[in-house]
Amino acid sequence: MSRHAVSELAAATGGKSWGRRAVWAAVRELQAFTRPQLRMAVPHVSAGIVDAYLSALIRGGYIKPGEKVRASTQGGGDRLRQYLLIRDIGVDAPRLRRDGKPLPPTGQQNMWTVIKIEGWFSVPGLAAAASTAETPVLPSTAAVYVRHLLAAGYLEQRCDRYRLISNTGGYAPMIQRTKVVFDPNLNRVVWHDQIRDMG
């Protein structure tokens, strides 16, 4: 996703969550809904994303299909399937594959979690602490993430060690390929300028 695309997306949602986060928030608010009702609750999210995530939530055991209900309150029209939320795990949207199986945390999410816990840390130490069997984190990957967080004002630096000074929430700030830092907690691009290589 380009820098302009991310910026436009955040602006278009009016500060709302987007993608799967928005769908999950709507599911939790509605509790019981038809597919058109869910789509209407998140007009800034494509129907394809809504439908795909709804299917994953069903397969994952978060939602179950219910009875068919009339689409019109006037008593006429087609009968549509209603869906019911049966497993609410809180505000964080489940990260699921299409088959409903959970996805492992991303490397950036693992690093963000470690950064919030560690206090002062080094790049090699961050890579080691954030690595898992499913999601290994290379020192070079950790260096890029730290460099961007430092430039965006999340970290302070003392020699070769870093410390978090701006904790915006549970979701990891996302580093895009175009050197954009997008913070899902704030739903906006927080930094997008060119940065120098870390010495």
Buried (B, 14 or more C-beta within 10 A) or exposed (E): EEBEEBBEBBEEBEEBBBBBBBBBBBBBEBEEBBBEBBBEBBEEBEEEBBBBBBBBBBBBEBBEEBEEEEBEEEEEEEEBEBBBBEEEEEEEBBEBEEEBEEEEBBBBBBBBBBBEEBEEBBBEBBBEBBBEEEBEBEBEBBBBBBBBBBBBEBBEEEEEBBBBEEEBEEBBBBBBEEBBBBBBEBBBBBBBEEBEEBE
